[in-house]
Structures are given as C-alpha cells and as structure tokens.
Amino acid sequence: MCGIVGVVSSNNVNEKLFNGLANLEYRGYDSVGMCFIKNKRFYIKKGVGKLEEVHKKVNFLKLNGNIGLGHCRWSTHGGVTEKNAHPHVDCKNRISVVHNGIIENYSELKEGLIKNGHKFYSQTDTEVIAHLIEDSLKDSRIEDAVRNALKRVEGSYALGILFAGQPDKLIAARNESPLVIGIGNNENFIASDVPSILSYTKKVIYLDDKEIAVLTKEHVGIFGLDGNKKNKKTQTISWSAEAAQKSGYRHFMLKEIYEQPRAIADTLDERLLNGNVVFEKEFSLADDYLTKINRIVIVACGTSWHAGLIGKFMLEELAKIPTDVEYGSEFRYRHPLLDKNTLVIAISQSGETADTIAALKEAKKHGVKTLSICNAMGSSITRMSEGVIYTRAGPEIGVASTKAFTTQLAVLYLFTILLSKIRKTLNEKQIKDMIEGIRRIPLQLQSVLDEDDEILKCAELYHHKLNSIYLGRGVNFPIALEGALKLKEVSYIHAEGYPAAEMKHGPIALIDKSMPVVFIAPHDVYTYKKVLGNIEEVKARGGIIIAVATENDKEIPKKAKHTIFIPKTLYTLSSILSVVPLQLLAYHIADKLGRDIDKPRSLAKTVTVE
Ligand code: M6R
C-alpha cells in the first residue's frame, strides 16, 4: 500500500515531508525513507521500522533542501530491509523514485535492463522504474523520459520522481493508485492522501490514471502519457487540518469512536428538509430512474461490506428492493448478471480500495448505473460513479474503521428513506418516524459512549482471552461480524461473528467456561425472544456472556455477566448504536495488550492492491 509525499518549495521542506509521512504512516510502516536534492546531488536517508524509530537513528530533520520526497513502505516485492526501503535510484544516482503500487511486469523489465548493463541494488519492483527512466533519458527531457518509461510499465503506480540535475522540478504519475496534487503558496505538493498535506493547503487536484504531473514551486502542469496537456479542476477540501490531529486522545481510533455523534450530525446536516431527504447535486440520480430499478447490488470490502449487509436489511424491508451484497474482490470473477434496472452501489471510506474499484469497473462494463457512498471527496470511486453520496465522517486516520462505518449506515438509511418515498413503499407517518428516529441518533450515541466504564471493566477482565465469539440475528448479525473484525484487527485476538441461531450447527462446540461470547441483542419484534434462547444455550455451557441490550431490558441482565445498554430506537437504526460498545471493547482490549492500535500489524488503512 505505501504512502508517498513530495514537496517543491522556496523554503526548506524537511518538516513538511516529515509531518506528511507521520500522517501517512497508517498506509505502511515496514520502513521509511526521505530524499532531498542539494547542489544537484541526492541526500537520502532510510531505514527499517516506523518513522519515529528510524528518525531516532538517522535524524531525518537534519536533511534539508527545497525539494524532496518521502515514503513509508508496506512491502509487497522484496523483504523488509533497508535496501528495499524507498527511494530507489538509477545506476548513476541521478533519478530517485518513490512508489505505491505493484509493477506487474517488473521481472521481464528487470531482466532486459540487466542485459543492457543496469545494476540493481534492491529486490523491489519499484527500482525498475528508476532504471527505465534512466534508459529513456539520453537526450530527452526528464518528463519525456518518465512518459516513455511508463509506457513500458504494466501495473499500478503512484510515483514521485526527482532528477538530481533539475532541482526545481518534481514529477508525479498515477495509474490505479491514489495520488493528489496540493497547490500551495509558492510551493506545491504530491501525496497519497489529502490529510497528509491538509496543514499546508486545501486546494487539490486529483490525478487520474495514466496522467503525469510536473511540479515546480510556482506551477503545476498535467499531461497524458501521450504528452498532451490536460486542463484539470482544482478542488477545495472542506476538512479542517485539526480534524486530522489526535486532539488530546491517546489514539485516533478512540478519538474517532468519540467523534461519532458529531459525524452523524454532520452526515444528516441539511439533508432532512420538510420531511424529505435531499442529497447534494453530485447524487445526480433522477427520481424517474430510481422508480424503475428492480435490484440493487452493493460492492464493498471489510467494514464497508458489513455496512452493505445492513443496507440490505434497510433496502429490502423498507424500500422493498431486492438487494445483494458482494465482496469487491469476488464480484468481478463471478460473471455477475446485471441489467439496466440494476443499481450498483460501491461503499468505501477511502474511495481507493482496489478490490472495490475493480468491482465498480466490472459493473460499468455491463452498462449499469453506479452510485458511491464514500468519505473521501474526489477519490477514485467517486469519480467513477454516476452518483455520489458523501459520508461526512471527516478524515479517518485509525486503521480500524469506526466513524466511517456508522456514517455509511446513516447514509444508507437516508437513501432508503428517499427510495421508500419515491416508490411509495412507506406512508407519510412511517417516513416521519424514520426521520425522527435518525435525528435522535447523535444524542443517543452520546449516551452509549457514557457506558464506556462498564466496557473498560470487561476489557480489564477478558483481555487475556485467546478467542471470542460474537452473536446476533437479523440486522445484528452484521454487527456481530463487525465487532469480531474490530477485535481481530486491533488486538490480534481470534474472534468469530456468527448468526446466533447458526451457533448450534457447529460453533457451539467451542463454548466452555473460558469463552467470552458477545451477544448483540437489542429489543426487536423479530428475533429478540429467540436470542434469549440462544443466550441460555451459551449460559448452559458456561460461556462468559457480554450482552448489548436495549435500556430497561429486564431479561438480559439476569442471564448475562455484563450488560451494556443502548437507547431504544428503530430496528434498522439500532445497528448504529449497538456497534459502538463493540468498537470500544476492541479498543480497550487492544490498549490493555499494548497493541499499536492505530497501526495494527500487517494492516494498511487503504488497500490499494488487489
Ligand atoms: O476504504 P474502504 O472502506 O474501501 O476500506 C475497506 C476495508 O479495507 C476496510 O473497511 C477495512 O476492513 C478496515 N480496516 C476495517 O476496520
């Protein structure tokens, strides 16, 4: 996955690069490196480990120059070694490259380059790019050499490139890996994401696939691989720089859990008007079309896929539209059957997840309309879809998705109201109740957060357990999956999410008196009574029961060892509340175990490889 950042300025850029890298570290933290040009020579420092660890050894801030690149690595090709850390250079140390992505034909390119006398220093796929540019350089301009080199490359890349002989020019290129250009005041930036440069500029240009940007401190030019100049729109980002800081919290994950009342309130803001749901102009799907659709297919990965599963409940129960939910990574290999009345919805926090992008591309091949539900403005997925509804969670930095998930649920709920109204599947009173229900959610979330002490107690008691099971039925089953995913990601404890009634078909054999079993059991008219029976089954086998229940529930506290209460709300909305105790439980357990919560091992926030 990797993170890249670059700056060209009239001032020393080392702090900007360092801070940029600190903000990008969620993308990869195997190794880190920086490169500056001074007196037409490269000064490179790199090492294995996280930014702070390597910084202690090499002191990145001692480097200086008015142009530079930084990289944090999530290794794909070549082990985690200093040699494989970026930047990589050509034979004559004139071209320096940082890269995020995978060069798929690197082996054959490398073979050819070696035959032509190039010497390789690392085992990475990235290094071929430096040598390919060197090969193409001869008498041409550096930007032409980059273009010619990239024409020979297959695969994905976001690239930052420096040429020692031209210390005023930074070159960037993109294909299927995210890259944004930041427009500053007498300085310009490249970065893998917006938050990493948000303290310096809010004006950005999103590069599209197969585009090259040539940056000097005063100017940004964007070209296609054919060399033709492109006119691109500069967009202004609405996120504040503070939103990407920890603001006194020990971890981003905790801050982001606690931000949920605000994030939901923002997601609803100005979208509920006079009993109607109103989306912004980028939603762009006409009522006429929305009346005609007869099927929805949701594509997403990880936590966003869990949001899709809950979306299915909303869309089928309330808007009466048959809905399938697919993993992005599976969809394109399944020969999906889609027709013109199918709407495909992509859900993604980052808007850059390679598997979801691939699924969206597959959908578009079938000529269907697509809608994205996304948190990152201007990201790839939003640019590929006909319609967009933004979640307004603000930057989510912690690798474990929390506020992005609950705002995705809020958007799916709003979209369901809109469809139900257009398609007349609910009456005015039902719509009114739904709107009132979601309006209460920010305040109700606050009261769930107030249960944190009880959740902390559970974490203190059970953080040493090696396994756990999460059970729920109906709309609570995806929440069980999400609770288990949160625990796995940040604490590395094995956890399984199961439909509570499926337990008796196998997993019940795992239950003994050492097994914590988390039940998501808010009161509802569908499965509540059955779940009480499932709780008894676990109790009979000695399992340690932690339950999430509706306030004033008298039955569950009699059966569970610990009960965490959430306020009463509508069935499909309860998931926004019931997931929060599970996020906090995962957080506190990971904290007790001393895990690196915001950067769990092997995980990256944005998974830009398929
Ligand atoms: O950015 P996306 O929503 O597309 O990301 C999808 C998954 O990679 C993501 O939800 C992942 O599962 C999270 N780490 C979960 O906390």
Boltz pocket constraint, residues with backbone or C-beta under 6 A from the ligand:
constraints:
  - pocket:
      binder: B
      contacts: [[A, 301], [A, 302], [A, 303], [A, 304], [A, 305], [A, 347], [A, 348], [A, 349], [A, 350], [A, 351], [A, 352], [A, 353], [A, 356], [A, 399], [A, 400], [A, 401], [A, 402], [A, 489], [A, 604], [A, 605], [A, 606], [A, 607]]
      max_distance: 6.0
